[in-house]
Amino acid sequence: MKRVKTLLADDHTIVREGLRALLIADPGIEVVGEATNGRDAVELSLSLRPEVVVMDIAMPQLNGLEATSKIRAILPDTKVIILSAHSDDAYIDRVIAIGASGFLVKQTSAQILAKAIHEVVAGNTFYSPLVSKRMRDHYQKPDKTGGLMIRRATGLTTRELEVIQLVAEGRANKQVAADLKISIKTVEKHRQHLMDKLNIHDTAGLTRYAIAQGIIESSVQVTIV
């Protein structure tokens, strides 16, 4: 039997160990790797070429949504299933917009997660019952323009989203530069441009904006400087 190559991405060791233990019980699934942050999830996806990535939203360095966008752009055949403790409408919008194949709340049973993996590999989408209900309720209420109510950090580039997440997580400019492999001066320019564009005047304001827009979750431990 061909097993589905699956990558687990979650910054909590106990969660990853639990997911691995649950999934290896399925003879049709092979866990090929584990990532502890969004940036590692992208890099491991490139090296391991998993068929499915099970991705937590609240990830350090690069959140799960942005990591998913990068993976989908580079490896369009790789399916991503988003895991989150939250099922807010804003998250549902963004999960759909970035091309994830599934969205499960973390209270989902192991059997449902395994089923979701097999379903997305077969070319289907899969959402936990709670998410499906919220989607039905949500998309019956179009916005004033008649379109989908997609709430995103509009107007920000991919690089700006990366910078604002790292800044909101409390990283100094030197650390941001090292993570993104750019110069400190470039980080400073991005940071100032973000403040000018968003009319925000301090790091605390950037952090509040990042949380409000779902760039990071409020449960992520951040240091406001």
N, C-alpha and C positions, 0 to 999 in steps of 0.2 A: 504494500500500500504506500502510495506517495504521500508524504506528510507535508503539511503547510508550514513553510518556514516563517516563523513569527519572531518579531523583535518587541521586547517590552521596554517602555520608556516611562519611568516614574522616579522621582527623586527620593522617595521613601523606601528604604531597604526592605522593611517589613511588608510593604505592599507588593514590591516586586517578587519577593520570596513567596508570598501567598499566591500571586498570580501564576508564577512558574509552577508551584506545586499543584495548582488546580488544572493547569493546561497540559502538563506532561501526563496527566491521567488519561488524556484523550489520545488514542493511538494514531490519530490522523493529524496531530499537531506537533511540530518540533520547535522548541524555543531556541533560537540560534544566537541570541545576544540580549544584553540588558544595557540601557542607557540611564544615566543619573541626571542628565539635564538635556535641554532641547538641542543644544549645539552638538552634543555627543550623539543624540538620536539621528541627526542629519548625517554625521560622519559615518556612524555605524551602518546606516542604511546604504550609503554609497559603497562601503566595503563588503557588507554581508549580503546585499540584495535580497532582503526578506520579501516575501509575498504580502505579508500583512505587518503593520506596525500598530501596536496597542499603545496609544499615546495619552498621557495625563495632560490636562490643560495647564495646571499651575506648576510650571517647571522653571528652575533658575537659568540664568544666562540667556535663554531663548524660550519663550513660552510655547506651549504645545501647539497653539494655533499657527504661530509663525513658523515653527519647525515643520508642521504639516504642509504649509504652503511651499516651503523650500523642497521638501521631499517630493511632493506631487509635481513640482516643476521639473525636477531633475529625473525622477523615476516615475513616470506617469502610470506604469503598470503596477506599482506598489500601492496597495490599498491601506488606508489609515482608519482605524476605529478610535474615536475620541472617548476617553474616560473622564468623568468629572463628578465631583460631589454636588454640583449645581446643574440645574436644567433651566436657567433663566432664558427668556426669549432672545436676549442679545447674544448669548452663547450659541443658541440654536441657529440663529441667522448666520453667524460667522462660520460655524461648522459646515453649513450647506454651501456658503459662498466660497470656501477654500477647497471644496471638492473632497471632503472626507466621506468615506463610504458608510460610516456608522457613528452613532453617538449613544453611549451607555452611561447611566448613572452608576456610581461606585457600589451601590447597594445591590447591583445585579448579581444573580447567582452564577456559579461557575458554568453551569450547563448553558445558560443564555449567552455568556461570553464565547464559549466554544462554538455554539451554533452561529453566532455573529461572524466569527472568523471564517467558518465554512461558507456562509452565505455570501460574504463580500468577495471571497475568492471566486465564487461562481458567477460574479458579475452583478450581484444584487446589492441593495442597501439594507441596513439593519439598524433599527432604533429600539431602545428599551420601551416598554409600554408607556411609562410616564412621559418620556420624551415625545413619543408618537402622539399622545393626547394633547400635549402642549402645542405641538406643530399644527394639529388640526384646528385647535382653538385659535392659535396665533394667526394662521394664514387665512382664516375666515374674516380677519379684520385688516383690510389693506390700509396703507397710509393715505394721506390726503391726495397724493398723486396717483393713487390706484396701484402702486407698485409694491414690492416686498419691503418690509420694514427692516432693512439691514442697517444695524447700528455699528459703525466702525470708526476707527480713528481716522476720519476722512482727511485727505490732504497731506498725510504723512507718507514719506517714501519708506521702502523696506529698510534702508539703512537707518532712517530716523526712528523707526519702530524698534530696531535693535538697540539703538543708543538710549532711547527713553526707558526701555525695560531695564537695562543694566544700571542706569542712573537711579531709577526708582528702587532698585534692589540694594542701593547703598554703595555701589562701586565707585571708587575714585576714578578720575580721568585716566590715570596711568593704567589702572586695571581694565577699564573699558578699551583703551588702546590695545592692550595685550590680547584681550579676548577677540577683538575684531580685526587684529593685525593691521591697524592703521596708526598714524602718528598721534601724539597727544594734542598737537595743534589742530589736527583735523577733528578730534573729539570735541575740543573746545568750540570749534566753529559750529559743529552739529548741535552742540548743547545750546549755544547762544541763538542759533537759528530756530531751534525748537521753541525757546522762550519767546522770541520775537513773533513767530508764527502763531503761537497759541496764546499770546498775551499773558504769559506766566512769568513771574519774576524771581522764583526761587525753587530749590530742589524739592521742597515739601509740596509745592504746587504741581510740579511735574509728577510726583508720586501719586498725588490725589487724582490727577488726570489719568494716569496709567491704570489705576484701579477702576475709575469710573468707566473707562472705555474697554475694560476687559483685557488690557494688555498684560496685566498681572492680576491675580486674584487677591482680595483683601486678606486671605488666609496665609499668603506668602509672607515670610518674615523679612521685613525691610528695615533699613536704618536710615532715618531721615536726618540729613546733615545740613 
